[in-house]
Amino acid sequence: MENSALEEAFYSAAAILGENAFVEARFRRRAGLGASVRLRNGKIFASVSDGYAAAPRGVLVGLALSLLSRIYRKHISSPYIDEYKEFSSRESVSELHDVLRKRSGRRRKESAKGRTYDLAEMMMRVRSEYAGVLAGISCPSIVWSKSEGSRVLGFHDSAFSQIVISKILDNPRVPEFVVEYVVYHELLHCKHRVRFQRGRSMRRTVHPLEFKNDEKKFRYYAAANAWLSHSRGILA
């Protein structure tokens, strides 16, 4: 699909929103299924991942509507947005996102050894203690994040089979069992795949019931959650 089809989708979306603006939209090589739009001097400039190049017109219009409704601050319900959400909720599309990230992205090169905790050693201990729960998962790499963010304490990057733990936890004030719990939680993401629901909800379930049941098998589950709930000031 050429850029002209993408621009036509943005013109259609702008018209649905009651806007009349010049559009310059391009498919570009991106690390994942990302898209961005900006409004400058009344003109719309959009950059969309080439992963959408084969998407149906309705999906592109829905994507354009989702982006433009934010910059124009207009809430709108549309079958096009529903079509875009349904498309985005497909497992195959999530897999495509990972493929594109592998193509253009890079594995983090930060270290697993921190000032206080060694994540590689910790992950080995956790995998050994909970071998029954974590049996069969492939062993990911694990590193500390570059920055000390407190909003996201850890995440599993499936594209690069890597777990990243927030550097803010690499602190003697943070109990070891709390860091182990975060590592255990992210290892469970290697076991439990994201579930993609169809129908009206079109939701991605990141923590299904089986995930939550396994999470509660962590020896200090209650204590770790209690500490995290009451210690945000320490992590700030």
Secondary structure, DSSP 4 states (H G I P E B T S, - for coil): --HHHHHHHHHHHHHHTT----EEEEEE--SSS-EEEEEETTEEEEEEEGGGTTS-HHHHHHHHHHHHHHHTT-----HHHHHHHHHHT-HHHHHHHHHHHHHH-------SB-SS-BHHHHHHHHHHHTHHHHTT----EEEE-SS--SS--EEEETTTTEEEE-GGG-STTS-HHHHHHHHHHHHHHHHSPPEE--SSS--EESS-HHHHHHHTTSTTHHHHHHHHHH-HHHH-
